[in-house]
Amino acid sequence: MSTLNELPRTDKVPAPESGGPEQPVVAVRRRTLDTVLIAFGGVCVAVLAIAGGLLAWGHNFATDYVHNELASQHVFFPDEAALVKEGRADLVGYSGQQVTSGTQAEAYASYIAHHLDGIAGGATYADLGQPESAAKAAVQSARDGGQSATSVADLQAKADAITNQRNTLFKGETLRGLLLSSYAWAKVGTIAGIAAVVAFIAAGVMLALVILGIVHKARFRTT
């Protein structure tokens, strides 16, 4: 019975009523179809397993890199009392902790942003560029115009104040940007870890299907 089932089909469809030629029937053997499906499943298992491995490596790399870089900066949150005094009760859960993870980096970036808002009335480093240039020009104009030393000193003090504000904003905004970049990379690593788990699960499912296909092919051969 198995020998007959495995032979290629050469039946022909009866000629239509119009009297046209008979059409040959092209039949695919069941074992051939099983072999193709098993091979396709094996390729899928390999691709998913490799993808899962690469994603897992990406997750571990991003997590370790972010942790090591943040830990080397020795940045700590203030204690609970200081956070509450500054109106940052939302960060009390991080009080006294060292910034070593993406989540902590995002929280500390928020803490810095709160301080930056109070330096120049919400102005940014870029916003103070024109006022700083104007203040320096006023100092130079006063000197060239022969104004009194007191007037020049007052103008210089205003220019220095704006420069100091701008320098502080530059440092704070730079640190905040670096912290948010660390948070972004940590988030990418988390997504890569989730994708790795999904890929491994899919590979396991496909492997189970391939095994079932092999078993089915072996049983078909014996029957």
matplotlib code that plots the C-alpha trace (Angstrom):
import matplotlib.pyplot as plt

x = [0.0, 2.8, 4.6, 1.5, 0.9, 4.4, 4.3, 3.9, 0.4, -0.1, -3.8, -5.5, -8.6, -11.2, -11.5, -14.1, -17.4, -15.9, -13.6, -10.3, -7.2, -7.0, -5.2, -2.6, -2.9, 0.3, 0.4, 2.9, 3.8, 3.0, 6.5, 7.9, 5.6, 6.6, 10.3, 9.8, 7.9, 10.4, 13.3, 11.5, 10.8, 14.4, 15.5, 13.0, 14.3, 17.9, 17.0, 14.9, 17.6, 20.3, 18.1, 17.3, 21.0, 21.9, 19.0, 20.1, 23.6, 22.4, 20.3, 23.2, 25.6, 23.3, 22.5, 26.1, 27.4, 24.8, 25.4, 29.2, 29.2, 26.7, 28.4, 31.8, 30.3, 29.5, 26.2, 23.9, 20.4, 20.0, 18.5, 14.8, 14.7, 16.5, 14.2, 11.1, 12.5, 13.1, 9.6, 10.6, 8.6, 8.1, 11.8, 11.8, 11.9, 15.3, 16.7, 20.3, 20.7, 23.5, 22.5, 23.4, 20.4, 18.4, 15.4, 17.5, 19.2, 15.8, 14.7, 18.0, 17.6, 14.2, 15.9, 18.5, 15.8, 14.0, 17.2, 17.8, 14.4, 15.3, 18.6, 17.5, 13.7, 13.3, 15.7, 18.1, 21.8, 20.8, 18.3, 21.1, 23.4, 22.0, 21.7, 25.3, 26.6, 24.6, 25.9, 29.5, 29.0, 27.5, 30.6, 32.9, 30.8, 31.0, 34.8, 35.1, 32.8, 34.8, 32.2, 33.0, 34.7, 31.6, 29.3, 31.7, 31.9, 28.1, 27.8, 30.6, 28.9, 25.7, 27.6, 29.5, 26.2, 24.7, 27.9, 27.8, 24.2, 24.9, 27.9, 25.8, 23.0, 25.5, 26.9, 23.4, 21.9, 24.9, 24.7, 20.9, 21.3, 23.9, 21.6, 18.7, 20.8, 21.7, 18.0, 17.3, 20.0, 18.7, 15.2, 16.6, 18.3, 15.0, 13.2, 15.9, 15.6, 11.9, 12.4, 15.0, 12.5, 9.9, 12.3, 13.4, 9.8, 9.0, 12.1, 10.9, 7.4, 8.9, 11.3, 8.3, 6.5, 9.6, 9.8, 6.1, 6.7, 9.6, 7.5, 4.6, 6.9, 8.4, 4.9, 3.8, 6.7, 5.9, 2.2]
y = [0.0, 2.5, 1.8, 2.7, 5.8, 7.0, 6.6, 9.8, 10.4, 10.1, 10.1, 12.3, 14.3, 13.2, 15.4, 18.2, 18.0, 20.4, 17.5, 19.2, 17.1, 15.4, 17.4, 15.5, 15.7, 17.0, 15.5, 16.2, 13.3, 13.6, 12.8, 15.4, 18.0, 16.9, 17.2, 20.7, 21.9, 20.3, 22.0, 25.3, 24.9, 24.1, 27.3, 29.3, 27.7, 28.6, 32.2, 32.8, 31.3, 33.4, 36.5, 35.7, 35.3, 38.6, 40.4, 38.9, 40.1, 43.6, 43.6, 42.6, 45.0, 48.0, 47.2, 46.6, 49.6, 52.0, 50.7, 50.9, 54.4, 55.8, 54.2, 55.7, 59.2, 58.8, 60.7, 60.4, 61.6, 64.0, 62.5, 62.5, 65.7, 67.7, 66.4, 67.3, 70.8, 71.4, 70.3, 67.0, 64.6, 62.6, 61.6, 60.5, 56.9, 57.5, 59.4, 58.6, 56.2, 56.2, 56.7, 53.4, 52.5, 54.1, 54.7, 56.5, 58.5, 59.7, 60.7, 62.6, 64.4, 65.6, 66.7, 68.7, 70.3, 71.6, 73.4, 74.8, 76.3, 78.5, 79.8, 82.3, 82.3, 79.3, 80.6, 78.1, 78.2, 79.2, 81.8, 83.7, 83.9, 87.2, 88.9, 87.9, 89.4, 92.6, 92.9, 92.5, 95.0, 97.5, 97.1, 97.8, 100.8, 102.3, 101.9, 103.4, 106.3, 107.2, 106.5, 106.4, 103.3, 102.8, 102.6, 100.3, 98.0, 97.8, 96.9, 94.3, 92.8, 92.4, 90.8, 88.5, 87.4, 86.5, 84.6, 82.7, 81.8, 80.6, 78.5, 76.9, 76.2, 74.7, 72.3, 71.3, 70.9, 68.8, 66.5, 66.2, 65.3, 62.6, 61.1, 61.1, 59.4, 56.7, 56.3, 55.9, 53.2, 51.4, 51.4, 50.1, 47.3, 46.5, 46.2, 44.0, 41.7, 41.4, 40.7, 38.1, 36.2, 36.4, 35.1, 32.2, 31.2, 31.3, 29.2, 26.7, 26.5, 26.1, 23.4, 21.5, 21.7, 20.4, 17.5, 16.7, 16.9, 14.5, 12.1, 12.3, 11.7, 8.6, 7.2, 7.8, 5.9, 2.8, 2.9]
z = [0.0, 0.9, -2.4, -4.4, -2.4, -3.1, -6.8, -8.8, -10.2, -13.9, -14.1, -16.7, -16.4, -19.0, -22.0, -21.6, -23.6, -26.1, -27.2, -26.2, -25.2, -21.9, -19.1, -17.1, -13.3, -11.5, -8.0, -5.2, -3.1, 0.6, 1.7, -0.6, 0.9, 4.4, 3.5, 2.2, 5.3, 7.6, 5.8, 5.9, 9.6, 10.3, 8.6, 10.6, 13.8, 12.9, 11.9, 15.1, 17.3, 15.8, 16.0, 19.7, 20.5, 18.8, 20.6, 23.9, 23.3, 22.5, 25.7, 27.8, 26.1, 26.5, 30.1, 31.2, 29.2, 30.7, 34.2, 34.0, 32.5, 35.0, 38.0, 37.0, 37.4, 41.1, 40.9, 43.9, 44.6, 47.6, 50.8, 51.4, 53.4, 50.8, 48.0, 50.0, 50.7, 47.0, 46.2, 44.6, 46.7, 43.5, 43.6, 47.3, 46.1, 44.8, 47.8, 48.6, 45.7, 43.2, 39.6, 37.8, 35.7, 32.9, 35.1, 37.7, 34.9, 33.7, 37.2, 37.9, 34.6, 35.8, 39.0, 37.0, 34.8, 37.9, 39.0, 35.5, 35.4, 38.4, 37.1, 34.5, 34.7, 32.5, 29.8, 28.2, 27.2, 23.7, 24.9, 26.8, 23.8, 22.5, 25.9, 26.8, 23.6, 24.1, 27.7, 26.6, 23.8, 26.4, 28.5, 25.6, 24.5, 28.0, 28.0, 24.6, 25.5, 28.5, 31.1, 34.8, 36.3, 38.4, 35.3, 33.5, 36.6, 36.9, 33.2, 33.6, 36.6, 34.6, 31.8, 34.1, 35.7, 32.4, 31.4, 34.7, 34.2, 30.7, 31.8, 34.5, 32.0, 29.6, 32.1, 33.4, 30.0, 28.9, 31.9, 31.5, 27.8, 28.7, 31.3, 28.9, 26.3, 28.9, 29.6, 25.9, 25.4, 28.5, 27.0, 23.7, 25.7, 27.5, 24.2, 22.8, 25.8, 25.3, 21.5, 22.4, 24.6, 21.9, 19.3, 21.5, 22.2, 18.5, 17.8, 20.4, 18.8, 15.3, 16.7, 18.1, 14.8, 13.0, 15.3, 14.8, 11.1, 11.3, 13.3, 10.9, 7.9, 9.7, 10.5, 6.9, 5.6, 7.8, 6.8]

ax = plt.figure().add_subplot(projection="3d")
ax.plot(x, y, z, "-o")
ax.set_aspect("equal")
plt.show()
